[in-house]
Amino acid sequence: MFRHVEELTGKSEWQQAEIKELRAENRRLRTENSSLRERIEKMEMTYGDRIAATVEQVIERATKPLYGRIEKLEEDGSRKDTEILRLKAQINKDSSNSSKPPSGNGFKKVPNDRESSGRKTGGLAGHKGHTLTIPENLEELVKNGKIQHEIIDETGGAEKSEVCIGLDN
């Protein structure tokens, strides 16, 4: 039994020494594990920052020409808006709101507020109309110098028309 107790004591000492070694190994591994986790965390942060910086640079390079184009278009738009306003103001000037004479107003369409009566247009039924005619004694009037006979082409060569111009003596 003594041997058995000696054996158990020897085993116990050996086991306690092994436990001390395992505990030391465990502490060393825990420290190493903690250190590795910190390094991984730093690397992940570093990669994340590097990726974010790279993405930001790529986006800046891609959008820089677009921002320049947008700025140019906005300048063109504002310049065109200014020109449009200037031209509208010029068009809207007449004798009532500027120093232009009434003859410079041009032709303005006057609204027709009259209501239709439902009658046909033209003269009364049975009324003989009057039209301008060439006088029968045209040659005699020209010889006497009372009028001047001149043919003017107002149709661009389609047909000839005669025009009589009266002279006041």
Chimera marker file (.cmm) of the C-alpha trace (Angstrom):
<marker_set name="trace">
<marker id="1" x="0.000" y="0.000" z="0.000" r="1" g="1" b="0" radius="0.5"/>
<marker id="2" x="2.849" y="2.280" z="0.723" r="1" g="1" b="0" radius="0.5"/>
<marker id="3" x="4.006" y="1.796" z="-2.826" r="1" g="1" b="0" radius="0.5"/>
<marker id="4" x="0.595" y="2.532" z="-4.024" r="1" g="1" b="0" radius="0.5"/>
<marker id="5" x="0.526" y="5.772" z="-1.990" r="1" g="1" b="0" radius="0.5"/>
<marker id="6" x="4.031" y="6.631" z="-3.295" r="1" g="1" b="0" radius="0.5"/>
<marker id="7" x="2.862" y="6.000" z="-6.842" r="1" g="1" b="0" radius="0.5"/>
<marker id="8" x="-0.217" y="8.110" z="-6.356" r="1" g="1" b="0" radius="0.5"/>
<marker id="9" x="1.854" y="10.870" z="-4.767" r="1" g="1" b="0" radius="0.5"/>
<marker id="10" x="4.345" y="10.728" z="-7.628" r="1" g="1" b="0" radius="0.5"/>
<marker id="11" x="1.507" y="10.829" z="-10.128" r="1" g="1" b="0" radius="0.5"/>
<marker id="12" x="-0.074" y="13.690" z="-8.245" r="1" g="1" b="0" radius="0.5"/>
<marker id="13" x="3.154" y="15.724" z="-8.298" r="1" g="1" b="0" radius="0.5"/>
<marker id="14" x="3.631" y="14.905" z="-11.957" r="1" g="1" b="0" radius="0.5"/>
<marker id="15" x="0.000" y="15.903" z="-12.684" r="1" g="1" b="0" radius="0.5"/>
<marker id="16" x="0.365" y="19.137" z="-10.729" r="1" g="1" b="0" radius="0.5"/>
<marker id="17" x="3.516" y="20.001" z="-12.699" r="1" g="1" b="0" radius="0.5"/>
<marker id="18" x="1.655" y="19.210" z="-15.913" r="1" g="1" b="0" radius="0.5"/>
<marker id="19" x="-1.284" y="21.350" z="-14.769" r="1" g="1" b="0" radius="0.5"/>
<marker id="20" x="1.136" y="24.245" z="-14.088" r="1" g="1" b="0" radius="0.5"/>
<marker id="21" x="2.624" y="23.818" z="-17.567" r="1" g="1" b="0" radius="0.5"/>
<marker id="22" x="-0.854" y="23.656" z="-19.142" r="1" g="1" b="0" radius="0.5"/>
<marker id="23" x="-1.959" y="26.739" z="-17.239" r="1" g="1" b="0" radius="0.5"/>
<marker id="24" x="1.151" y="28.634" z="-18.378" r="1" g="1" b="0" radius="0.5"/>
<marker id="25" x="0.547" y="27.410" z="-21.956" r="1" g="1" b="0" radius="0.5"/>
<marker id="26" x="-3.108" y="28.457" z="-21.663" r="1" g="1" b="0" radius="0.5"/>
<marker id="27" x="-2.112" y="31.979" z="-20.465" r="1" g="1" b="0" radius="0.5"/>
<marker id="28" x="0.402" y="32.285" z="-23.291" r="1" g="1" b="0" radius="0.5"/>
<marker id="29" x="-2.212" y="31.144" z="-25.867" r="1" g="1" b="0" radius="0.5"/>
<marker id="30" x="-4.816" y="33.536" z="-24.464" r="1" g="1" b="0" radius="0.5"/>
<marker id="31" x="-2.368" y="36.441" z="-24.705" r="1" g="1" b="0" radius="0.5"/>
<marker id="32" x="-1.430" y="35.421" z="-28.261" r="1" g="1" b="0" radius="0.5"/>
<marker id="33" x="-5.111" y="35.007" z="-29.158" r="1" g="1" b="0" radius="0.5"/>
<marker id="34" x="-5.888" y="38.491" z="-27.795" r="1" g="1" b="0" radius="0.5"/>
<marker id="35" x="-2.961" y="39.957" z="-29.717" r="1" g="1" b="0" radius="0.5"/>
<marker id="36" x="-4.076" y="38.246" z="-32.939" r="1" g="1" b="0" radius="0.5"/>
<marker id="37" x="-7.634" y="39.499" z="-32.496" r="1" g="1" b="0" radius="0.5"/>
<marker id="38" x="-6.362" y="43.061" z="-32.093" r="1" g="1" b="0" radius="0.5"/>
<marker id="39" x="-4.235" y="42.712" z="-35.256" r="1" g="1" b="0" radius="0.5"/>
<marker id="40" x="-7.205" y="41.315" z="-37.213" r="1" g="1" b="0" radius="0.5"/>
<marker id="41" x="-9.389" y="44.185" z="-35.988" r="1" g="1" b="0" radius="0.5"/>
<marker id="42" x="-6.744" y="46.738" z="-37.032" r="1" g="1" b="0" radius="0.5"/>
<marker id="43" x="-6.370" y="45.062" z="-40.430" r="1" g="1" b="0" radius="0.5"/>
<marker id="44" x="-10.131" y="45.071" z="-40.967" r="1" g="1" b="0" radius="0.5"/>
<marker id="45" x="-10.272" y="48.754" z="-40.053" r="1" g="1" b="0" radius="0.5"/>
<marker id="46" x="-7.313" y="49.473" z="-42.300" r="1" g="1" b="0" radius="0.5"/>
<marker id="47" x="-8.862" y="47.594" z="-45.223" r="1" g="1" b="0" radius="0.5"/>
<marker id="48" x="-12.205" y="49.289" z="-44.620" r="1" g="1" b="0" radius="0.5"/>
<marker id="49" x="-10.547" y="52.714" z="-44.570" r="1" g="1" b="0" radius="0.5"/>
<marker id="50" x="-8.517" y="51.909" z="-47.675" r="1" g="1" b="0" radius="0.5"/>
<marker id="51" x="-11.595" y="50.651" z="-49.511" r="1" g="1" b="0" radius="0.5"/>
<marker id="52" x="-13.599" y="53.721" z="-48.462" r="1" g="1" b="0" radius="0.5"/>
<marker id="53" x="-10.785" y="56.050" z="-49.595" r="1" g="1" b="0" radius="0.5"/>
<marker id="54" x="-10.456" y="54.229" z="-52.926" r="1" g="1" b="0" radius="0.5"/>
<marker id="55" x="-14.218" y="54.328" z="-53.502" r="1" g="1" b="0" radius="0.5"/>
<marker id="56" x="-14.251" y="58.038" z="-52.668" r="1" g="1" b="0" radius="0.5"/>
<marker id="57" x="-11.431" y="58.718" z="-55.156" r="1" g="1" b="0" radius="0.5"/>
<marker id="58" x="-13.149" y="56.711" z="-57.901" r="1" g="1" b="0" radius="0.5"/>
<marker id="59" x="-16.447" y="58.517" z="-57.324" r="1" g="1" b="0" radius="0.5"/>
<marker id="60" x="-14.703" y="61.898" z="-57.342" r="1" g="1" b="0" radius="0.5"/>
<marker id="61" x="-12.928" y="61.093" z="-60.626" r="1" g="1" b="0" radius="0.5"/>
<marker id="62" x="-16.177" y="59.875" z="-62.187" r="1" g="1" b="0" radius="0.5"/>
<marker id="63" x="-18.309" y="62.828" z="-61.072" r="1" g="1" b="0" radius="0.5"/>
<marker id="64" x="-15.825" y="65.683" z="-61.586" r="1" g="1" b="0" radius="0.5"/>
<marker id="65" x="-16.562" y="66.039" z="-65.347" r="1" g="1" b="0" radius="0.5"/>
<marker id="66" x="-20.292" y="65.758" z="-64.643" r="1" g="1" b="0" radius="0.5"/>
<marker id="67" x="-20.178" y="68.561" z="-62.083" r="1" g="1" b="0" radius="0.5"/>
<marker id="68" x="-18.275" y="70.700" z="-64.594" r="1" g="1" b="0" radius="0.5"/>
<marker id="69" x="-20.897" y="69.985" z="-67.249" r="1" g="1" b="0" radius="0.5"/>
<marker id="70" x="-23.728" y="70.763" z="-64.814" r="1" g="1" b="0" radius="0.5"/>
<marker id="71" x="-22.086" y="74.064" z="-63.875" r="1" g="1" b="0" radius="0.5"/>
<marker id="72" x="-21.666" y="75.006" z="-67.560" r="1" g="1" b="0" radius="0.5"/>
<marker id="73" x="-25.300" y="74.105" z="-68.330" r="1" g="1" b="0" radius="0.5"/>
<marker id="74" x="-26.528" y="76.154" z="-65.360" r="1" g="1" b="0" radius="0.5"/>
<marker id="75" x="-24.506" y="79.157" z="-66.567" r="1" g="1" b="0" radius="0.5"/>
<marker id="76" x="-25.880" y="78.723" z="-70.109" r="1" g="1" b="0" radius="0.5"/>
<marker id="77" x="-29.426" y="78.387" z="-68.750" r="1" g="1" b="0" radius="0.5"/>
<marker id="78" x="-29.191" y="81.524" z="-66.633" r="1" g="1" b="0" radius="0.5"/>
<marker id="79" x="-27.640" y="83.466" z="-69.537" r="1" g="1" b="0" radius="0.5"/>
<marker id="80" x="-30.442" y="82.294" z="-71.850" r="1" g="1" b="0" radius="0.5"/>
<marker id="81" x="-33.091" y="83.151" z="-69.234" r="1" g="1" b="0" radius="0.5"/>
<marker id="82" x="-31.656" y="86.668" z="-68.972" r="1" g="1" b="0" radius="0.5"/>
<marker id="83" x="-31.679" y="87.057" z="-72.768" r="1" g="1" b="0" radius="0.5"/>
<marker id="84" x="-35.266" y="85.756" z="-72.990" r="1" g="1" b="0" radius="0.5"/>
<marker id="85" x="-36.407" y="88.252" z="-70.337" r="1" g="1" b="0" radius="0.5"/>
<marker id="86" x="-34.624" y="91.080" z="-72.163" r="1" g="1" b="0" radius="0.5"/>
<marker id="87" x="-36.233" y="90.138" z="-75.498" r="1" g="1" b="0" radius="0.5"/>
<marker id="88" x="-39.697" y="89.767" z="-73.924" r="1" g="1" b="0" radius="0.5"/>
<marker id="89" x="-39.365" y="93.224" z="-72.355" r="1" g="1" b="0" radius="0.5"/>
<marker id="90" x="-38.319" y="94.629" z="-75.737" r="1" g="1" b="0" radius="0.5"/>
<marker id="91" x="-41.257" y="92.971" z="-77.529" r="1" g="1" b="0" radius="0.5"/>
<marker id="92" x="-43.772" y="94.137" z="-74.923" r="1" g="1" b="0" radius="0.5"/>
<marker id="93" x="-42.831" y="97.817" z="-75.261" r="1" g="1" b="0" radius="0.5"/>
<marker id="94" x="-45.375" y="100.034" z="-76.979" r="1" g="1" b="0" radius="0.5"/>
<marker id="95" x="-46.425" y="103.679" z="-76.841" r="1" g="1" b="0" radius="0.5"/>
<marker id="96" x="-48.234" y="103.179" z="-73.521" r="1" g="1" b="0" radius="0.5"/>
<marker id="97" x="-45.205" y="101.924" z="-71.557" r="1" g="1" b="0" radius="0.5"/>
<marker id="98" x="-42.217" y="103.506" z="-73.352" r="1" g="1" b="0" radius="0.5"/>
<marker id="99" x="-41.220" y="106.568" z="-75.343" r="1" g="1" b="0" radius="0.5"/>
<marker id="100" x="-42.109" y="104.896" z="-78.646" r="1" g="1" b="0" radius="0.5"/>
<marker id="101" x="-44.570" y="106.757" z="-80.844" r="1" g="1" b="0" radius="0.5"/>
<marker id="102" x="-48.023" y="105.194" z="-81.397" r="1" g="1" b="0" radius="0.5"/>
<marker id="103" x="-47.106" y="104.546" z="-85.034" r="1" g="1" b="0" radius="0.5"/>
<marker id="104" x="-44.437" y="102.123" z="-83.776" r="1" g="1" b="0" radius="0.5"/>
<marker id="105" x="-46.967" y="99.939" z="-81.983" r="1" g="1" b="0" radius="0.5"/>
<marker id="106" x="-47.492" y="97.790" z="-85.065" r="1" g="1" b="0" radius="0.5"/>
<marker id="107" x="-50.693" y="95.942" z="-85.678" r="1" g="1" b="0" radius="0.5"/>
<marker id="108" x="-52.462" y="94.693" z="-82.619" r="1" g="1" b="0" radius="0.5"/>
<marker id="109" x="-55.362" y="92.339" z="-82.976" r="1" g="1" b="0" radius="0.5"/>
<marker id="110" x="-58.421" y="93.883" z="-81.382" r="1" g="1" b="0" radius="0.5"/>
<marker id="111" x="-60.738" y="91.297" z="-79.899" r="1" g="1" b="0" radius="0.5"/>
<marker id="112" x="-64.163" y="91.116" z="-81.555" r="1" g="1" b="0" radius="0.5"/>
<marker id="113" x="-66.780" y="91.108" z="-78.813" r="1" g="1" b="0" radius="0.5"/>
<marker id="114" x="-69.767" y="91.365" z="-81.173" r="1" g="1" b="0" radius="0.5"/>
<marker id="115" x="-72.191" y="88.485" z="-81.268" r="1" g="1" b="0" radius="0.5"/>
<marker id="116" x="-73.249" y="86.965" z="-84.573" r="1" g="1" b="0" radius="0.5"/>
<marker id="117" x="-76.754" y="87.968" z="-85.738" r="1" g="1" b="0" radius="0.5"/>
<marker id="118" x="-77.199" y="84.845" z="-87.824" r="1" g="1" b="0" radius="0.5"/>
<marker id="119" x="-77.734" y="86.845" z="-91.068" r="1" g="1" b="0" radius="0.5"/>
<marker id="120" x="-75.861" y="86.142" z="-94.280" r="1" g="1" b="0" radius="0.5"/>
<marker id="121" x="-72.948" y="88.392" z="-95.121" r="1" g="1" b="0" radius="0.5"/>
<marker id="122" x="-73.047" y="90.792" z="-98.086" r="1" g="1" b="0" radius="0.5"/>
<marker id="123" x="-75.591" y="93.254" z="-99.493" r="1" g="1" b="0" radius="0.5"/>
<marker id="124" x="-79.361" y="92.971" z="-99.495" r="1" g="1" b="0" radius="0.5"/>
<marker id="125" x="-80.989" y="90.518" z="-101.876" r="1" g="1" b="0" radius="0.5"/>
<marker id="126" x="-81.610" y="92.071" z="-105.314" r="1" g="1" b="0" radius="0.5"/>
<marker id="127" x="-79.175" y="94.996" z="-104.802" r="1" g="1" b="0" radius="0.5"/>
<marker id="128" x="-76.860" y="95.595" z="-107.771" r="1" g="1" b="0" radius="0.5"/>
<marker id="129" x="-73.270" y="95.836" z="-106.567" r="1" g="1" b="0" radius="0.5"/>
<marker id="130" x="-70.649" y="98.377" z="-107.710" r="1" g="1" b="0" radius="0.5"/>
<marker id="131" x="-67.101" y="97.480" z="-108.750" r="1" g="1" b="0" radius="0.5"/>
<marker id="132" x="-64.211" y="99.510" z="-110.095" r="1" g="1" b="0" radius="0.5"/>
<marker id="133" x="-63.983" y="99.392" z="-113.863" r="1" g="1" b="0" radius="0.5"/>
<marker id="134" x="-61.583" y="100.668" z="-116.458" r="1" g="1" b="0" radius="0.5"/>
<marker id="135" x="-63.021" y="103.790" z="-118.103" r="1" g="1" b="0" radius="0.5"/>
<marker id="136" x="-64.150" y="103.338" z="-121.715" r="1" g="1" b="0" radius="0.5"/>
<marker id="137" x="-62.449" y="106.561" z="-122.803" r="1" g="1" b="0" radius="0.5"/>
<marker id="138" x="-59.055" y="105.483" z="-121.337" r="1" g="1" b="0" radius="0.5"/>
<marker id="139" x="-57.040" y="106.273" z="-124.480" r="1" g="1" b="0" radius="0.5"/>
<marker id="140" x="-58.592" y="109.717" z="-124.795" r="1" g="1" b="0" radius="0.5"/>
<marker id="141" x="-57.833" y="110.529" z="-121.143" r="1" g="1" b="0" radius="0.5"/>
<marker id="142" x="-54.201" y="109.452" z="-121.639" r="1" g="1" b="0" radius="0.5"/>
<marker id="143" x="-53.864" y="111.596" z="-124.837" r="1" g="1" b="0" radius="0.5"/>
<marker id="144" x="-55.244" y="114.647" z="-123.051" r="1" g="1" b="0" radius="0.5"/>
<marker id="145" x="-52.784" y="114.098" z="-120.160" r="1" g="1" b="0" radius="0.5"/>
<marker id="146" x="-55.526" y="113.747" z="-117.577" r="1" g="1" b="0" radius="0.5"/>
<marker id="147" x="-54.291" y="110.305" z="-116.512" r="1" g="1" b="0" radius="0.5"/>
<marker id="148" x="-51.199" y="108.231" z="-116.948" r="1" g="1" b="0" radius="0.5"/>
<marker id="149" x="-51.530" y="104.655" z="-118.179" r="1" g="1" b="0" radius="0.5"/>
<marker id="150" x="-48.975" y="102.205" z="-116.709" r="1" g="1" b="0" radius="0.5"/>
<marker id="151" x="-48.905" y="98.393" z="-116.589" r="1" g="1" b="0" radius="0.5"/>
<marker id="152" x="-47.419" y="96.928" z="-113.399" r="1" g="1" b="0" radius="0.5"/>
<marker id="153" x="-46.773" y="93.218" z="-112.800" r="1" g="1" b="0" radius="0.5"/>
<marker id="154" x="-47.769" y="92.526" z="-109.176" r="1" g="1" b="0" radius="0.5"/>
<marker id="155" x="-48.325" y="88.816" z="-109.747" r="1" g="1" b="0" radius="0.5"/>
<marker id="156" x="-44.779" y="87.701" z="-110.438" r="1" g="1" b="0" radius="0.5"/>
<marker id="157" x="-45.522" y="87.061" z="-114.131" r="1" g="1" b="0" radius="0.5"/>
<marker id="158" x="-48.736" y="85.060" z="-113.691" r="1" g="1" b="0" radius="0.5"/>
<marker id="159" x="-51.061" y="87.557" z="-115.394" r="1" g="1" b="0" radius="0.5"/>
<marker id="160" x="-50.842" y="91.193" z="-116.525" r="1" g="1" b="0" radius="0.5"/>
<marker id="161" x="-53.041" y="93.721" z="-114.774" r="1" g="1" b="0" radius="0.5"/>
<marker id="162" x="-53.731" y="97.326" z="-115.716" r="1" g="1" b="0" radius="0.5"/>
<marker id="163" x="-53.552" y="100.113" z="-113.195" r="1" g="1" b="0" radius="0.5"/>
<marker id="164" x="-54.827" y="103.631" z="-113.779" r="1" g="1" b="0" radius="0.5"/>
<marker id="165" x="-53.230" y="106.469" z="-111.885" r="1" g="1" b="0" radius="0.5"/>
<marker id="166" x="-55.194" y="109.712" z="-111.855" r="1" g="1" b="0" radius="0.5"/>
<marker id="167" x="-53.384" y="113.072" z="-112.256" r="1" g="1" b="0" radius="0.5"/>
<marker id="168" x="-54.602" y="116.203" z="-110.606" r="1" g="1" b="0" radius="0.5"/>
<marker id="169" x="-53.913" y="119.220" z="-112.852" r="1" g="1" b="0" radius="0.5"/>
<link id1="1" id2="2" r="1" g="1" b="0" radius="0.2"/>
<link id1="2" id2="3" r="1" g="1" b="0" radius="0.2"/>
<link id1="3" id2="4" r="1" g="1" b="0" radius="0.2"/>
<link id1="4" id2="5" r="1" g="1" b="0" radius="0.2"/>
<link id1="5" id2="6" r="1" g="1" b="0" radius="0.2"/>
<link id1="6" id2="7" r="1" g="1" b="0" radius="0.2"/>
<link id1="7" id2="8" r="1" g="1" b="0" radius="0.2"/>
<link id1="8" id2="9" r="1" g="1" b="0" radius="0.2"/>
<link id1="9" id2="10" r="1" g="1" b="0" radius="0.2"/>
<link id1="10" id2="11" r="1" g="1" b="0" radius="0.2"/>
<link id1="11" id2="12" r="1" g="1" b="0" radius="0.2"/>
<link id1="12" id2="13" r="1" g="1" b="0" radius="0.2"/>
<link id1="13" id2="14" r="1" g="1" b="0" radius="0.2"/>
<link id1="14" id2="15" r="1" g="1" b="0" radius="0.2"/>
<link id1="15" id2="16" r="1" g="1" b="0" radius="0.2"/>
<link id1="16" id2="17" r="1" g="1" b="0" radius="0.2"/>
<link id1="17" id2="18" r="1" g="1" b="0" radius="0.2"/>
<link id1="18" id2="19" r="1" g="1" b="0" radius="0.2"/>
<link id1="19" id2="20" r="1" g="1" b="0" radius="0.2"/>
<link id1="20" id2="21" r="1" g="1" b="0" radius="0.2"/>
<link id1="21" id2="22" r="1" g="1" b="0" radius="0.2"/>
<link id1="22" id2="23" r="1" g="1" b="0" radius="0.2"/>
<link id1="23" id2="24" r="1" g="1" b="0" radius="0.2"/>
<link id1="24" id2="25" r="1" g="1" b="0" radius="0.2"/>
<link id1="25" id2="26" r="1" g="1" b="0" radius="0.2"/>
<link id1="26" id2="27" r="1" g="1" b="0" radius="0.2"/>
<link id1="27" id2="28" r="1" g="1" b="0" radius="0.2"/>
<link id1="28" id2="29" r="1" g="1" b="0" radius="0.2"/>
<link id1="29" id2="30" r="1" g="1" b="0" radius="0.2"/>
<link id1="30" id2="31" r="1" g="1" b="0" radius="0.2"/>
<link id1="31" id2="32" r="1" g="1" b="0" radius="0.2"/>
<link id1="32" id2="33" r="1" g="1" b="0" radius="0.2"/>
<link id1="33" id2="34" r="1" g="1" b="0" radius="0.2"/>
<link id1="34" id2="35" r="1" g="1" b="0" radius="0.2"/>
<link id1="35" id2="36" r="1" g="1" b="0" radius="0.2"/>
<link id1="36" id2="37" r="1" g="1" b="0" radius="0.2"/>
<link id1="37" id2="38" r="1" g="1" b="0" radius="0.2"/>
<link id1="38" id2="39" r="1" g="1" b="0" radius="0.2"/>
<link id1="39" id2="40" r="1" g="1" b="0" radius="0.2"/>
<link id1="40" id2="41" r="1" g="1" b="0" radius="0.2"/>
<link id1="41" id2="42" r="1" g="1" b="0" radius="0.2"/>
<link id1="42" id2="43" r="1" g="1" b="0" radius="0.2"/>
<link id1="43" id2="44" r="1" g="1" b="0" radius="0.2"/>
<link id1="44" id2="45" r="1" g="1" b="0" radius="0.2"/>
<link id1="45" id2="46" r="1" g="1" b="0" radius="0.2"/>
<link id1="46" id2="47" r="1" g="1" b="0" radius="0.2"/>
<link id1="47" id2="48" r="1" g="1" b="0" radius="0.2"/>
<link id1="48" id2="49" r="1" g="1" b="0" radius="0.2"/>
<link id1="49" id2="50" r="1" g="1" b="0" radius="0.2"/>
<link id1="50" id2="51" r="1" g="1" b="0" radius="0.2"/>
<link id1="51" id2="52" r="1" g="1" b="0" radius="0.2"/>
<link id1="52" id2="53" r="1" g="1" b="0" radius="0.2"/>
<link id1="53" id2="54" r="1" g="1" b="0" radius="0.2"/>
<link id1="54" id2="55" r="1" g="1" b="0" radius="0.2"/>
<link id1="55" id2="56" r="1" g="1" b="0" radius="0.2"/>
<link id1="56" id2="57" r="1" g="1" b="0" radius="0.2"/>
<link id1="57" id2="58" r="1" g="1" b="0" radius="0.2"/>
<link id1="58" id2="59" r="1" g="1" b="0" radius="0.2"/>
<link id1="59" id2="60" r="1" g="1" b="0" radius="0.2"/>
<link id1="60" id2="61" r="1" g="1" b="0" radius="0.2"/>
<link id1="61" id2="62" r="1" g="1" b="0" radius="0.2"/>
<link id1="62" id2="63" r="1" g="1" b="0" radius="0.2"/>
<link id1="63" id2="64" r="1" g="1" b="0" radius="0.2"/>
<link id1="64" id2="65" r="1" g="1" b="0" radius="0.2"/>
<link id1="65" id2="66" r="1" g="1" b="0" radius="0.2"/>
<link id1="66" id2="67" r="1" g="1" b="0" radius="0.2"/>
<link id1="67" id2="68" r="1" g="1" b="0" radius="0.2"/>
<link id1="68" id2="69" r="1" g="1" b="0" radius="0.2"/>
<link id1="69" id2="70" r="1" g="1" b="0" radius="0.2"/>
<link id1="70" id2="71" r="1" g="1" b="0" radius="0.2"/>
<link id1="71" id2="72" r="1" g="1" b="0" radius="0.2"/>
<link id1="72" id2="73" r="1" g="1" b="0" radius="0.2"/>
<link id1="73" id2="74" r="1" g="1" b="0" radius="0.2"/>
<link id1="74" id2="75" r="1" g="1" b="0" radius="0.2"/>
<link id1="75" id2="76" r="1" g="1" b="0" radius="0.2"/>
<link id1="76" id2="77" r="1" g="1" b="0" radius="0.2"/>
<link id1="77" id2="78" r="1" g="1" b="0" radius="0.2"/>
<link id1="78" id2="79" r="1" g="1" b="0" radius="0.2"/>
<link id1="79" id2="80" r="1" g="1" b="0" radius="0.2"/>
<link id1="80" id2="81" r="1" g="1" b="0" radius="0.2"/>
<link id1="81" id2="82" r="1" g="1" b="0" radius="0.2"/>
<link id1="82" id2="83" r="1" g="1" b="0" radius="0.2"/>
<link id1="83" id2="84" r="1" g="1" b="0" radius="0.2"/>
<link id1="84" id2="85" r="1" g="1" b="0" radius="0.2"/>
<link id1="85" id2="86" r="1" g="1" b="0" radius="0.2"/>
<link id1="86" id2="87" r="1" g="1" b="0" radius="0.2"/>
<link id1="87" id2="88" r="1" g="1" b="0" radius="0.2"/>
<link id1="88" id2="89" r="1" g="1" b="0" radius="0.2"/>
<link id1="89" id2="90" r="1" g="1" b="0" radius="0.2"/>
<link id1="90" id2="91" r="1" g="1" b="0" radius="0.2"/>
<link id1="91" id2="92" r="1" g="1" b="0" radius="0.2"/>
<link id1="92" id2="93" r="1" g="1" b="0" radius="0.2"/>
<link id1="93" id2="94" r="1" g="1" b="0" radius="0.2"/>
<link id1="94" id2="95" r="1" g="1" b="0" radius="0.2"/>
<link id1="95" id2="96" r="1" g="1" b="0" radius="0.2"/>
<link id1="96" id2="97" r="1" g="1" b="0" radius="0.2"/>
<link id1="97" id2="98" r="1" g="1" b="0" radius="0.2"/>
<link id1="98" id2="99" r="1" g="1" b="0" radius="0.2"/>
<link id1="99" id2="100" r="1" g="1" b="0" radius="0.2"/>
<link id1="100" id2="101" r="1" g="1" b="0" radius="0.2"/>
<link id1="101" id2="102" r="1" g="1" b="0" radius="0.2"/>
<link id1="102" id2="103" r="1" g="1" b="0" radius="0.2"/>
<link id1="103" id2="104" r="1" g="1" b="0" radius="0.2"/>
<link id1="104" id2="105" r="1" g="1" b="0" radius="0.2"/>
<link id1="105" id2="106" r="1" g="1" b="0" radius="0.2"/>
<link id1="106" id2="107" r="1" g="1" b="0" radius="0.2"/>
<link id1="107" id2="108" r="1" g="1" b="0" radius="0.2"/>
<link id1="108" id2="109" r="1" g="1" b="0" radius="0.2"/>
<link id1="109" id2="110" r="1" g="1" b="0" radius="0.2"/>
<link id1="110" id2="111" r="1" g="1" b="0" radius="0.2"/>
<link id1="111" id2="112" r="1" g="1" b="0" radius="0.2"/>
<link id1="112" id2="113" r="1" g="1" b="0" radius="0.2"/>
<link id1="113" id2="114" r="1" g="1" b="0" radius="0.2"/>
<link id1="114" id2="115" r="1" g="1" b="0" radius="0.2"/>
<link id1="115" id2="116" r="1" g="1" b="0" radius="0.2"/>
<link id1="116" id2="117" r="1" g="1" b="0" radius="0.2"/>
<link id1="117" id2="118" r="1" g="1" b="0" radius="0.2"/>
<link id1="118" id2="119" r="1" g="1" b="0" radius="0.2"/>
<link id1="119" id2="120" r="1" g="1" b="0" radius="0.2"/>
<link id1="120" id2="121" r="1" g="1" b="0" radius="0.2"/>
<link id1="121" id2="122" r="1" g="1" b="0" radius="0.2"/>
<link id1="122" id2="123" r="1" g="1" b="0" radius="0.2"/>
<link id1="123" id2="124" r="1" g="1" b="0" radius="0.2"/>
<link id1="124" id2="125" r="1" g="1" b="0" radius="0.2"/>
<link id1="125" id2="126" r="1" g="1" b="0" radius="0.2"/>
<link id1="126" id2="127" r="1" g="1" b="0" radius="0.2"/>
<link id1="127" id2="128" r="1" g="1" b="0" radius="0.2"/>
<link id1="128" id2="129" r="1" g="1" b="0" radius="0.2"/>
<link id1="129" id2="130" r="1" g="1" b="0" radius="0.2"/>
<link id1="130" id2="131" r="1" g="1" b="0" radius="0.2"/>
<link id1="131" id2="132" r="1" g="1" b="0" radius="0.2"/>
<link id1="132" id2="133" r="1" g="1" b="0" radius="0.2"/>
<link id1="133" id2="134" r="1" g="1" b="0" radius="0.2"/>
<link id1="134" id2="135" r="1" g="1" b="0" radius="0.2"/>
<link id1="135" id2="136" r="1" g="1" b="0" radius="0.2"/>
<link id1="136" id2="137" r="1" g="1" b="0" radius="0.2"/>
<link id1="137" id2="138" r="1" g="1" b="0" radius="0.2"/>
<link id1="138" id2="139" r="1" g="1" b="0" radius="0.2"/>
<link id1="139" id2="140" r="1" g="1" b="0" radius="0.2"/>
<link id1="140" id2="141" r="1" g="1" b="0" radius="0.2"/>
<link id1="141" id2="142" r="1" g="1" b="0" radius="0.2"/>
<link id1="142" id2="143" r="1" g="1" b="0" radius="0.2"/>
<link id1="143" id2="144" r="1" g="1" b="0" radius="0.2"/>
<link id1="144" id2="145" r="1" g="1" b="0" radius="0.2"/>
<link id1="145" id2="146" r="1" g="1" b="0" radius="0.2"/>
<link id1="146" id2="147" r="1" g="1" b="0" radius="0.2"/>
<link id1="147" id2="148" r="1" g="1" b="0" radius="0.2"/>
<link id1="148" id2="149" r="1" g="1" b="0" radius="0.2"/>
<link id1="149" id2="150" r="1" g="1" b="0" radius="0.2"/>
<link id1="150" id2="151" r="1" g="1" b="0" radius="0.2"/>
<link id1="151" id2="152" r="1" g="1" b="0" radius="0.2"/>
<link id1="152" id2="153" r="1" g="1" b="0" radius="0.2"/>
<link id1="153" id2="154" r="1" g="1" b="0" radius="0.2"/>
<link id1="154" id2="155" r="1" g="1" b="0" radius="0.2"/>
<link id1="155" id2="156" r="1" g="1" b="0" radius="0.2"/>
<link id1="156" id2="157" r="1" g="1" b="0" radius="0.2"/>
<link id1="157" id2="158" r="1" g="1" b="0" radius="0.2"/>
<link id1="158" id2="159" r="1" g="1" b="0" radius="0.2"/>
<link id1="159" id2="160" r="1" g="1" b="0" radius="0.2"/>
<link id1="160" id2="161" r="1" g="1" b="0" radius="0.2"/>
<link id1="161" id2="162" r="1" g="1" b="0" radius="0.2"/>
<link id1="162" id2="163" r="1" g="1" b="0" radius="0.2"/>
<link id1="163" id2="164" r="1" g="1" b="0" radius="0.2"/>
<link id1="164" id2="165" r="1" g="1" b="0" radius="0.2"/>
<link id1="165" id2="166" r="1" g="1" b="0" radius="0.2"/>
<link id1="166" id2="167" r="1" g="1" b="0" radius="0.2"/>
<link id1="167" id2="168" r="1" g="1" b="0" radius="0.2"/>
<link id1="168" id2="169" r="1" g="1" b="0" radius="0.2"/>
</marker_set>
